Amino acid sequence: MELRLLRSLINREVYLDCIDIFKPASFSEDLEGIAETIQEVHTEFSSGVDLDIVHEYMITKKVSTTAKKMLMVELINNIRQVKPVEIEVARKFIFNLAKKSLRIEALNALARTIEQNEESHGHVITLLSTLPEEEQNDGEIVSPKLEDLHEFFAATNRYPFNVPILQKRVGGMSRGNLAIIFGRPEIGKSSFVASLVAGYMKSGITTEYYANEEPGMKIMLNIRRACTGEDDAAIVSAINNKKDPTKWTEYTPYLTVRQIGAMPIETIQSRALKSKPDVIVLDQADKLHLGKKYDAGHERLRALYQKTREIAKSCDCLVINISQASVDAENKGVLPYSMLDGSKTGKAGEADLILGIGKWGQIHPEPEHEDPKAQLLYATISKNKINGWHGKEAMLFNAHTNQWSSYDDTISRQVT
């Protein structure tokens, strides 16, 4: 690699870009002289520098013995045969060489100080202070510009809630967010997320839905019902008539549902980096696989949720994890994140938003006790890094058409 770096430094553009970190002493002993020569010829000549110039300069001004000349000729010929690297790569490797060289020099100085029993380590400290600063990624610096703040506000609430009261309380979610939606089995978690996805599709927001528990076709059916407002009878009628009276086909290009089994979380991340979806839904997230084994279940879950948060950040998308609630949530309307199954706060610590769906009483009571078209459920926001609101709101769920709405006094009178 050192040969390729020297070959690249012949190019004046590369040299000038790396001049602040280029130190000939960073290179190995035989190549240090060539590095020094490259530095000298660039200082002496503003243009026209090539390997022939470097060769001639060394032979006439820097090398005296025949043996040394032969070695330099051989090294320069080796440099001619390698390919240069791009500026960005050259700067990164030259930076690492300079840092490594100075650290070795500082360690040697410290060893001499200890050997000679000197009290002061000032020379070592001075050496370490000359280490080049770490390269900065342009994305590290947060801009104070008003126009950039405007872009931030414009990007928030990109993915709204379809239940008006939740949108009012929380606002929408954004790229880079990790949300956890959880509840007891059969409470309507997947149906709630399906209705979110339906809203995204109508807005042209691409979603990849990974079905890891329920059949993928059932998920697709839930999303269609949420999207069109049809009940099962209407969908069967469309199938029998071989004609779709809805706008469903206009929205389907924005949705991919995958039926998966033992899929590693790394595979999902790899796919997302290529396909770049706006939203990823992981249902059930807890059952995805990690590359290593863990002694405790809560440690595995923490690592798994850290990985899903990494997906949200690295792929610049919203990730929604669907999870189960523990048995403590049975017959409960208010579900704080302490009721997440197997959490021990590890899962919750990674999320930007946690929404628990609960219900007082039986999840599926006798028909005469509850209208399936107006089931009363509760959404508890127990963690909210989006706008800080926490609390509980009532929702009405139509299990026939997968429509969700806010519960207010007008609807209450209609239901009763």
ChimeraX attribute file (.defattr): number of C-alpha atoms within 10 A of each C-alpha:
attribute: neighborCount
match mode: 1-to-1
recipient: residues
	/A:1	12
	/A:2	17
	/A:3	19
	/A:4	17
	/A:5	24
	/A:6	27
	/A:7	23
	/A:8	22
	/A:9	27
	/A:10	22
	/A:11	19
	/A:12	18
	/A:13	12
	/A:14	18
	/A:15	21
	/A:16	13
	/A:17	15
	/A:18	19
	/A:19	15
	/A:20	11
	/A:21	20
	/A:22	22
	/A:23	20
	/A:24	22
	/A:25	16
	/A:26	22
	/A:27	22
	/A:28	13
	/A:29	10
	/A:30	12
	/A:31	19
	/A:32	16
	/A:33	18
	/A:34	22
	/A:35	24
	/A:36	18
	/A:37	20
	/A:38	28
	/A:39	19
	/A:40	13
	/A:41	19
	/A:42	20
	/A:43	10
	/A:44	10
	/A:45	9
	/A:46	9
	/A:47	11
	/A:48	11
	/A:49	16
	/A:50	16
	/A:51	17
	/A:52	11
	/A:53	14
	/A:54	21
	/A:55	19
	/A:56	12
	/A:57	17
	/A:58	21
	/A:59	17
	/A:60	10
	/A:61	9
	/A:62	15
	/A:63	15
	/A:64	11
	/A:65	9
	/A:66	10
	/A:67	9
	/A:68	14
	/A:69	17
	/A:70	12
	/A:71	12
	/A:72	20
	/A:73	15
	/A:74	12
	/A:75	16
	/A:76	19
	/A:77	13
	/A:78	13
	/A:79	19
	/A:80	16
	/A:81	11
	/A:82	15
	/A:83	13
	/A:84	20
	/A:85	17
	/A:86	11
	/A:87	18
	/A:88	11
	/A:89	13
	/A:90	23
	/A:91	23
	/A:92	14
	/A:93	14
	/A:94	22
	/A:95	22
	/A:96	16
	/A:97	21
	/A:98	19
	/A:99	21
	/A:100	14
	/A:101	17
	/A:102	20
	/A:103	17
	/A:104	13
	/A:105	15
	/A:106	18
	/A:107	14
	/A:108	13
	/A:109	17
	/A:110	19
	/A:111	13
	/A:112	12
	/A:113	17
	/A:114	13
	/A:115	9
	/A:116	9
	/A:117	9
	/A:118	10
	/A:119	8
	/A:120	11
	/A:121	12
	/A:122	11
	/A:123	13
	/A:124	18
	/A:125	13
	/A:126	11
	/A:127	15
	/A:128	17
	/A:129	11
	/A:130	11
	/A:131	16
	/A:132	15
	/A:133	10
	/A:134	10
	/A:135	10
	/A:136	8
	/A:137	7
	/A:138	7
	/A:139	7
	/A:140	7
	/A:141	8
	/A:142	9
	/A:143	10
	/A:144	8
	/A:145	8
	/A:146	9
	/A:147	10
	/A:148	12
	/A:149	13
	/A:150	10
	/A:151	10
	/A:152	11
	/A:153	11
	/A:154	10
	/A:155	14
	/A:156	15
	/A:157	16
	/A:158	18
	/A:159	22
	/A:160	19
	/A:161	22
	/A:162	21
	/A:163	19
	/A:164	15
	/A:165	17
	/A:166	21
	/A:167	15
	/A:168	11
	/A:169	17
	/A:170	20
	/A:171	19
	/A:172	18
	/A:173	23
	/A:174	22
	/A:175	19
	/A:176	20
	/A:177	23
	/A:178	26
	/A:179	25
	/A:180	26
	/A:181	25
	/A:182	30
	/A:183	30
	/A:184	26
	/A:185	15
	/A:186	11
	/A:187	18
	/A:188	19
	/A:189	21
	/A:190	25
	/A:191	24
	/A:192	22
	/A:193	24
	/A:194	25
	/A:195	23
	/A:196	20
	/A:197	30
	/A:198	26
	/A:199	20
	/A:200	24
	/A:201	21
	/A:202	16
	/A:203	13
	/A:204	15
	/A:205	19
	/A:206	23
	/A:207	25
	/A:208	22
	/A:209	24
	/A:210	24
	/A:211	23
	/A:212	20
	/A:213	14
	/A:214	13
	/A:215	12
	/A:216	17
	/A:217	13
	/A:218	13
	/A:219	22
	/A:220	18
	/A:221	17
	/A:222	27
	/A:223	27
	/A:224	25
	/A:225	25
	/A:226	27
	/A:227	25
	/A:228	17
	/A:229	16
	/A:230	18
	/A:231	18
	/A:232	14
	/A:233	10
	/A:234	15
	/A:235	18
	/A:236	12
	/A:237	12
	/A:238	14
	/A:239	11
	/A:240	10
	/A:241	10
	/A:242	9
	/A:243	9
	/A:244	14
	/A:245	11
	/A:246	14
	/A:247	11
	/A:248	17
	/A:249	10
	/A:250	11
	/A:251	19
	/A:252	16
	/A:253	13
	/A:254	20
	/A:255	21
	/A:256	14
	/A:257	15
	/A:258	16
	/A:259	14
	/A:260	15
	/A:261	13
	/A:262	10
	/A:263	14
	/A:264	14
	/A:265	20
	/A:266	16
	/A:267	11
	/A:268	17
	/A:269	20
	/A:270	13
	/A:271	12
	/A:272	21
	/A:273	14
	/A:274	9
	/A:275	12
	/A:276	17
	/A:277	21
	/A:278	24
	/A:279	26
	/A:280	27
	/A:281	23
	/A:282	23
	/A:283	25
	/A:284	18
	/A:285	23
	/A:286	20
	/A:287	18
	/A:288	19
	/A:289	17
	/A:290	17
	/A:291	8
	/A:292	7
	/A:293	10
	/A:294	11
	/A:295	7
	/A:296	8
	/A:297	13
	/A:298	17
	/A:299	17
	/A:300	19
	/A:301	23
	/A:302	21
	/A:303	18
	/A:304	23
	/A:305	24
	/A:306	18
	/A:307	17
	/A:308	26
	/A:309	24
	/A:310	18
	/A:311	25
	/A:312	25
	/A:313	16
	/A:314	13
	/A:315	24
	/A:316	19
	/A:317	23
	/A:318	25
	/A:319	31
	/A:320	25
	/A:321	24
	/A:322	21
	/A:323	23
	/A:324	24
	/A:325	25
	/A:326	19
	/A:327	14
	/A:328	13
	/A:329	23
	/A:330	19
	/A:331	14
	/A:332	18
	/A:333	22
	/A:334	22
	/A:335	28
	/A:336	23
	/A:337	26
	/A:338	16
	/A:339	22
	/A:340	26
	/A:341	21
	/A:342	18
	/A:343	19
	/A:344	17
	/A:345	14
	/A:346	18
	/A:347	23
	/A:348	20
	/A:349	14
	/A:350	22
	/A:351	22
	/A:352	19
	/A:353	22
	/A:354	26
	/A:355	25
	/A:356	28
	/A:357	28
	/A:358	29
	/A:359	22
	/A:360	14
	/A:361	11
	/A:362	11
	/A:363	18
	/A:364	12
	/A:365	11
	/A:366	9
	/A:367	8
	/A:368	7
	/A:369	8
	/A:370	14
	/A:371	16
	/A:372	16
	/A:373	15
	/A:374	21
	/A:375	17
	/A:376	21
	/A:377	23
	/A:378	23
	/A:379	24
	/A:380	24
	/A:381	25
	/A:382	20
	/A:383	22
	/A:384	17
	/A:385	13
	/A:386	16
	/A:387	13
	/A:388	13
	/A:389	14
	/A:390	17
	/A:391	14
	/A:392	21
	/A:393	18
	/A:394	21
	/A:395	21
	/A:396	22
	/A:397	24
	/A:398	18
	/A:399	19
	/A:400	17
	/A:401	21
	/A:402	24
	/A:403	24
	/A:404	22
	/A:405	17
	/A:406	18
	/A:407	20
	/A:408	12
	/A:409	8
	/A:410	8
	/A:411	13
	/A:412	12
	/A:413	8
	/A:414	8
	/A:415	14
	/A:416	7
